[in-house]
Amino acid sequence: MSALPPADLFESIRRRRTSNGAFKPDAIAPEHIRTLIEMASHAPSHFNSQPWRFLIVQDRERRQAVADIAGDSMRMLMEEGTFWKRYSKYFRFSKDEVDKTADGIHFDHIPSVLKPFARYVFSPKGGAVINKFQVPRVLGNDAHKLVASSPLLLGITLTRSEYQPEELSGLYSVISLGAVIQTIWVTANALGIGMQFVSTPMEVEGQWEKIVTLLGVPDDQALLVLFRLGYVDAQVKRPTIDWSSPQRKGIGELAFAEQWGTPLTDVLPPQEAVAEAHT
């Protein structure tokens, strides 16, 4: 095994992004589906328990039914103001804010009529304005279209014998699920496939259960996540209201050496020196 992973692996990890927009209409090639699941099967799990199972949804009518639920969930979530109350701390409205925090999501694509008072609109107190401008309906329609037009939906379950939140096995299985998701995401990006959570049905009471029933998930399995996938189209038009999040915190802020408070960068050699040593 070489001392350093291939450069394309590093690049695949760096380029991993959530795809907010629509995908090409082309069905995902069977060999690519097989690759996604095969790579996911190599993710680590507690005692090699492999607690995850994968549900591939390509049927048009079934995708449409999931889209109906997702669109309704988005609209209800926005109308009730739950989304803004729960997540407004992550919202950024200018490059200066993005540069300052290096986290969150940057609302960099919104209708011009909303731009002058975007900060107020996208706040817990802006519900009346949001509803007046029919933002919930717009976002609900966008969510519906994005899910319905996605060639493939991917559900991931955990076996309930392992996924027991009150036991350590529950923690271990969730850790493993994270490894599976990252593996699929990086693999998908390497294949030119975009990926996005279909999460809003989880945010509205009763909506996730509709998806569980629609997909026929048995009682001994817990459907934890649902994604939409498709080939990336560089020419696609962005959603009506959209955001970006390429910014990342530096390792000096993220990691500490020996004890909390000592930045790891204080004890590491400069990156340039490391690169030079391997040339």
C-alpha positions as MATLAB code, in Angstrom:
seq = 'MSALPPADLFESIRRRRTSNGAFKPDAIAPEHIRTLIEMASHAPSHFNSQPWRFLIVQDRERRQAVADIAGDSMRMLMEEGTFWKRYSKYFRFSKDEVDKTADGIHFDHIPSVLKPFARYVFSPKGGAVINKFQVPRVLGNDAHKLVASSPLLLGITLTRSEYQPEELSGLYSVISLGAVIQTIWVTANALGIGMQFVSTPMEVEGQWEKIVTLLGVPDDQALLVLFRLGYVDAQVKRPTIDWSSPQRKGIGELAFAEQWGTPLTDVLPPQEAVAEAHT';
ca = [
       0.000    0.000    0.000;
       1.373    3.412   -0.957;
       2.081    6.025    1.712;
      -0.405    8.448    0.182;
      -3.828    7.687   -1.336;
      -4.292    8.483   -5.031;
      -4.789   12.168   -5.745;
      -8.155   11.446   -7.389;
      -9.457   10.065   -4.070;
      -8.540   13.311   -2.332;
     -10.221   15.259   -5.101;
     -13.382   13.135   -4.950;
     -13.691   13.847   -1.241;
     -13.072   17.572   -1.709;
     -15.583   17.780   -4.567;
     -18.392   16.021   -2.721;
     -21.370   18.357   -2.715;
     -25.106   18.177   -2.200;
     -26.958   18.590   -5.503;
     -29.770   21.097   -5.004;
     -30.880   21.229   -8.634;
     -32.518   18.907  -11.119;
     -30.715   15.993  -12.755;
     -30.527   14.715  -16.291;
     -33.580   12.561  -17.140;
     -31.388    9.584  -18.046;
     -31.831    6.462  -15.957;
     -28.792    5.565  -13.874;
     -26.876    2.757  -15.551;
     -27.286   -0.654  -13.881;
     -23.524   -1.001  -13.541;
     -23.394    2.295  -11.656;
     -26.154    1.182   -9.290;
     -24.237   -2.014   -8.664;
     -21.042   -0.045   -8.002;
     -22.771    2.257   -5.506;
     -24.107   -0.653   -3.464;
     -20.917   -2.697   -3.742;
     -18.803    0.197   -2.488;
     -21.297    0.824    0.333;
     -21.016   -2.811    1.377;
     -17.360   -2.224    2.234;
     -18.155    0.381    4.884;
     -17.118   -0.574    8.436;
     -19.679   -1.913   10.911;
     -19.626   -3.141   14.513;
     -18.433   -6.770   14.560;
     -19.063   -6.768   10.800;
     -22.779   -6.754   11.564;
     -23.563   -4.972    8.262;
     -26.848   -3.602    9.665;
     -27.784   -1.586    6.577;
     -30.099   -2.513    3.725;
     -30.706   -0.529    0.538;
     -33.951    0.180   -1.279;
     -33.633    1.290   -4.909;
     -36.722    3.073   -6.265;
     -36.925    3.704   -9.998;
     -40.611    3.120  -10.790;
     -42.098    6.381  -12.087;
     -45.401    6.160  -10.211;
     -43.711    5.313   -6.927;
     -41.268    8.202   -7.334;
     -44.220   10.477   -8.071;
     -45.962    9.335   -4.888;
     -42.844   10.063   -2.826;
     -42.595   13.455   -4.539;
     -46.187   14.250   -3.520;
     -45.286   13.594    0.110;
     -42.010   15.537   -0.116;
     -43.637   18.552   -1.759;
     -46.492   18.671    0.746;
     -44.006   18.299    3.598;
     -41.908   21.219    2.374;
     -44.964   23.454    2.005;
     -46.307   22.571    5.469;
     -42.894   22.986    7.051;
     -42.558   26.477    5.618;
     -46.111   27.588    6.335;
     -45.818   26.571    9.959;
     -42.496   28.386   10.296;
     -40.849   25.298   11.752;
     -38.013   25.299    9.251;
     -36.966   28.881    9.974;
     -37.175   28.444   13.749;
     -35.149   25.246   13.650;
     -32.460   26.174   11.168;
     -32.143   29.964   10.911;
     -28.882   29.879   12.895;
     -27.251   28.284    9.840;
     -28.396   30.943    7.343;
     -25.852   33.287    5.726;
     -26.874   36.185    3.472;
     -23.567   37.666    2.330;
     -20.062   36.621    1.430;
     -18.794   38.500    4.480;
     -20.889   36.268    6.740;
     -19.678   33.183    4.910;
     -16.044   34.254    5.239;
     -16.501   35.013    8.928;
     -18.097   31.726    9.987;
     -16.934   29.310    7.236;
     -20.052   27.243    7.847;
     -23.815   27.280    7.247;
     -25.619   27.804    3.940;
     -25.383   30.929    1.807;
     -28.663   32.109    0.224;
     -27.041   33.282   -2.986;
     -29.959   32.679   -5.363;
     -33.339   34.167   -4.468;
     -35.989   36.164   -6.379;
     -35.050   39.829   -6.705;
     -38.246   40.902   -4.948;
     -37.040   39.165   -1.776;
     -33.405   40.286   -1.803;
     -33.807   43.686   -0.049;
     -35.261   42.073    3.058;
     -34.092   38.477    2.749;
     -32.645   38.454    6.253;
     -36.056   39.255    7.727;
     -37.988   36.965    5.397;
     -35.822   33.980    6.264;
     -36.235   34.396   10.013;
     -38.622   32.982   12.622;
     -40.463   36.344   12.674;
     -40.844   36.555    8.921;
     -43.581   33.960    8.577;
     -46.285   36.410    7.517;
     -44.068   37.874    4.799;
     -43.022   34.401    3.668;
     -46.631   33.328    3.296;
     -47.594   36.599    1.602;
     -45.021   36.025   -1.107;
     -46.130   32.368   -1.346;
     -42.629   31.155   -0.563;
     -43.942   27.883    0.978;
     -45.865   27.083   -2.200;
     -42.851   27.890   -4.399;
     -40.516   25.741   -2.309;
     -43.080   22.957   -2.108;
     -43.473   22.917   -5.883;
     -39.701   22.938   -6.358;
     -39.271   20.048   -3.902;
     -41.976   18.056   -5.677;
     -40.421   18.588   -9.109;
     -36.919   17.726   -7.909;
     -37.970   14.426   -6.358;
     -40.383   13.426   -9.122;
     -37.808   14.080  -11.856;
     -34.954   12.265  -10.108;
     -34.274    8.968  -11.913;
     -33.524    7.089   -8.701;
     -34.461    7.282   -5.033;
     -32.323    5.460   -2.494;
     -33.592    4.497    0.930;
     -31.249    3.113    3.584;
     -32.546    1.143    6.535;
     -30.947   -0.256    9.671;
     -32.000   -3.605   11.063;
     -33.861   -3.011   14.319;
     -31.974   -5.859   16.000;
     -28.886   -3.616   15.745;
     -30.512   -0.197   15.692;
     -31.636    0.052   19.313;
     -31.166    3.687   20.390;
     -31.081    2.806   24.082;
     -28.221    0.344   23.553;
     -24.613    0.848   22.421;
     -25.451   -1.165   19.305;
     -27.727    1.701   18.306;
     -24.819    4.147   18.406;
     -22.528    1.748   16.572;
     -25.073    1.160   13.806;
     -25.607    4.906   13.302;
     -21.826    5.421   13.075;
     -21.761    2.710   10.429;
     -24.653    4.352    8.590;
     -22.606    7.548    8.388;
     -19.725    5.630    6.832;
     -22.108    4.051    4.314;
     -23.575    7.413    3.314;
     -20.160    9.017    2.820;
     -18.990    6.037    0.771;
     -22.041    6.205   -1.487;
     -21.776    9.984   -1.838;
     -18.112   10.018   -2.820;
     -18.647    7.091   -5.200;
     -21.660    8.792   -6.760;
     -19.751   12.029   -7.325;
     -16.898   10.089   -8.935;
     -19.448    8.581  -11.359;
     -20.942   11.965  -12.239;
     -24.019   11.288  -10.123;
     -25.502   13.964   -7.879;
     -27.165   13.240   -4.546;
     -29.419   15.031   -2.084;
     -31.307   14.144    1.096;
     -35.087   13.951    0.852;
     -35.476   15.033    4.438;
     -38.543   17.253    4.722;
     -40.980   14.341    5.261;
     -39.013   13.572    8.445;
     -39.708   17.108    9.675;
     -43.529   16.937    9.561;
     -45.465   14.600   11.827;
     -46.918   11.593   10.032;
     -45.245   12.219    6.670;
     -42.278    9.867    7.067;
     -44.645    7.066    8.039;
     -46.418    7.526    4.704;
     -43.140    6.898    2.880;
     -42.369    3.857    5.035;
     -45.777    2.413    4.103;
     -45.462    3.366    0.429;
     -42.093    1.618    0.145;
     -43.250   -1.452    2.068;
     -40.479   -1.286    4.663;
     -40.992   -4.227    7.074;
     -41.310   -3.755   10.826;
     -37.885   -5.256   11.515;
     -36.235   -2.479    9.497;
     -35.984    1.240   10.341;
     -35.928    3.552    7.333;
     -33.415    6.192    8.432;
     -32.653    8.186    5.282;
     -33.873    8.754    1.754;
     -31.894   10.309   -1.094;
     -32.590   11.346   -4.658;
     -29.906   10.624   -7.265;
     -29.275   11.365  -10.911;
     -26.592   12.327  -13.380;
     -25.437   15.905  -12.900;
     -26.435   18.387  -15.597;
     -24.117   21.402  -15.671;
     -26.711   23.359  -17.690;
     -29.564   22.859  -15.241;
     -31.444   25.895  -13.975;
     -31.118   26.460  -10.241;
     -34.201   26.185   -7.992;
     -36.172   29.393   -7.410;
     -34.687   29.770   -3.925;
     -31.309   28.119   -3.574;
     -28.169   28.163   -1.484;
     -24.566   27.000   -1.626;
     -22.205   25.697    1.035;
     -18.676   25.072   -0.318;
     -16.964   26.834    2.583;
     -15.108   24.724    5.152;
     -13.422   25.561    8.436;
      -9.645   25.164    8.561;
      -8.050   22.305   10.484;
      -6.609   24.807   12.954;
     -10.150   25.481   14.131;
     -11.402   21.920   13.839;
      -8.645   19.839   15.431;
      -6.559   19.997   18.606;
      -3.305   18.347   19.631;
      -2.922   16.346   22.852;
      -5.491   18.390   24.760;
      -8.375   20.694   23.935;
      -7.311   24.209   23.000;
      -3.992   23.564   21.291;
      -4.627   23.847   17.526;
      -3.275   20.870   15.617;
      -1.669   23.269   13.174;
       0.658   24.434   15.959;
       2.420   21.061   15.996;
       2.151   20.041   12.333;
       4.803   21.011    9.803;
       3.625   23.475    7.144;
       1.618   21.834    4.365;
       4.156   22.975    1.790;
       6.903   21.092    3.623;
       4.842   17.883    3.667;
       4.129   18.152   -0.065;
       7.803   18.797   -0.846;
       8.884   15.768    1.192;
       6.769   13.481   -1.034;
       7.912   14.834   -4.374;
];
